[in-house]
Amino acid sequence: MNFNMKEAIEVLERTPQSLEYFLSGLSNSWLQSNEGEGTWNVSEVIEHLIDGEKNNWMPRLEMIMKEGEKKPFPPFDRFSHLNNRHDGSIENKLLEFKAIRSQNITKLQRMIEPDLHLELTGSHPAFGKVHLRELLSTWVVHDLTHIAQISRVMAERYRADVGPWQEYLGILKNDVNRKEERLIYT
């Protein structure tokens, strides 16, 4: 196992600042483009991250600490941010994300003693028994997934504009091409 609480917090702390630096001040066309019908734009990804901070990570961590496996987590609606639009600029959304994340990290550090709590278990409505360590690992990888998604969505905007170089830009390759690329290089 590679999970390390200190290292996990390093990523969780940096995500809001990284996104703030990367996205603040960008033209709306960067923030509102997407990868096609049924996909999220950059602004919607940030709204999803805010929703997760409020309704997913810490509430589930607290349930593990209080309830263990006695009571399953309430389901998390990964798409609720699409129905509860956040008005305001990307800068305001990023500030909200940063503030809530900071509060959650402070709470996390106060509540969790890695030597005592990481193997505590809870009950996920779809997966069943899950460990606190797995929840925290997922939180980190979730951040990294959405950072990659934001980059991919933004790159998609220039797909047609890169011309023949598209063949060398892995971020623009579809999953079939990515799979082929892995086969070629292994």
N, C-alpha and C positions, 0 to 999 in steps of 0.2 A: 504494500500500500504506500502511496506517495503523499497522502494527505498530511498537511502540516498547518496547524491553526495560524501561526504567524504568517506563513506564506500566503494562505488564503486571504487573510486580512490585507496583505500588501496589494493584492489585485482589487479586492472590494473597495478599498480606500481610493485607489487610483482611477477607477472607472468614471466617476462623475467628473473629475478634473480633466481626464483625457478627452471625454466627450465634449466638455465645455470648451476646451482649447480647439478641438477639431471643428466644432459646429457653430460656435458663436460668430455672428457677423456674416455668415454665408447668405448668399442670395436665396430667396424663397424657392427658386427653381431647383436648387440642390435638395432642399428639405421636403419638397412636395412630390418629387418624382418617385416612381416605384418600379417594380419589375414586371408589371402587367396586372391584369384583373385579379382581384383577390389577394394581392400582396400589400405589404405595408410600406409606407413612405418613412423617411427618417423621423419626422415629427411623431408619427404613430408609434414607432419603436420606442422613442423616449417616453411617450405616454404609457406604454406597456411596462417599461422599467419602473416608472413611478407607481403604477398599480401593483406591481409585484412587491415593491417596498412596503406598501400599505397593507396588502392583503394576502401575501404568500409567505415570504421567508421567515420573518419574525413571528407572525402568528403560529406558524407550524412549529417553529423551534420552541416557542412557549408551550404549545400543546404537548410536545414530546416531554418537556421538563415537568409539566403538571399532570398529564394524563397517561403518559406512556402509550401502551397499545390499547387501553380500555375504550377509547373513543376515537373513531377515524377523523382525520383532518376534514374540514369542510372542503368541498371541491373548489378549485381555483379556476375561475373563468378567464382563460388566457386571452379572450377577445373582448372583455367588458370595456376596455378603454375605447373601443370603436363606437360603443353606444353612449359613453359618458365623455364626450369631447371636452378636452381641455382648451380653453381659449387662451390666447396670449402668445407671446413671442417664444421662439426657441430658447432664448436666453432665460425667460421666466420659467419655462419648463425645466431647463437644466439646473437652475437655482433650486427649484422645488426638489428635484431628484437628489441634488447634492445635500440639501438640508436633511431630508428624510434618511438618506443613506448614512450620513454622519451620526444621526440619532440612533439608527439601528446598529451601527458598529459599536458605539458606546455601550448600548444595551447588551450586545453580544459579548463584548469583553468583560462586562460585569457579571453576566450570567454563567458563562461557560468556563469551566476548568478542564482543559484538554485531557488531563490524566484521569479525570473522573467521569466526564459526561459524553465523550465522543461516541461511545458504544451504546448509549441509551437508545431505545427504540420507540417508534410511534407507528401509527397505522394510516397508511395512505389509502384513499378510497379506491384506487385502481391497482396499486402495486402490492398492497398488504403491508407487511412488516418492513420498515425502513429504519436505518440508523441515523442518528443526528449527524455523524460524520458524512454520510451520503448526502443529506440535505445541504450541508455546508459546501461540499464539493460541487454539488449541482448548482448552487448559487453562483459560485465562481465561474463555472463553465458556461452558465446561462449568460453572464456578463460578456464573456469572450465570444460567445455565439452571436450576440446582438451587435457587438463591435464589428465582427466580421460581416454581419448582415448589412450594417450601415455602409460599410465600405463597398460591398457588392452592389447595393442599390444605387449608390452614387456612381460607381463605374458603369453600370448599365445605361445610365443617361448618355454616355458617350460611345456606346457600343458601335453604332453605325459610323461614328466620326473617326474611329481609329484605323479604318480601312484594313489593309492586309495585315497589319500588326496584331489584329484580333487573335490570330493563331498562336501568338506568343504570350498572350495575357491570360494567365490562368484564372483570374478573377472573373473573366467573361466566358469561361468554358462552362458548358452545362455539366450535369452529374455524369452523363455517359462519357464525356471527354475527360473529366477528372478521374473516373475509374480507369479509363484507358491510360491516362498519364501515369497513374500509380503502377499499373502493370508494366509499363515501359521501363520505369526507373527502379523496379525492385529486382 
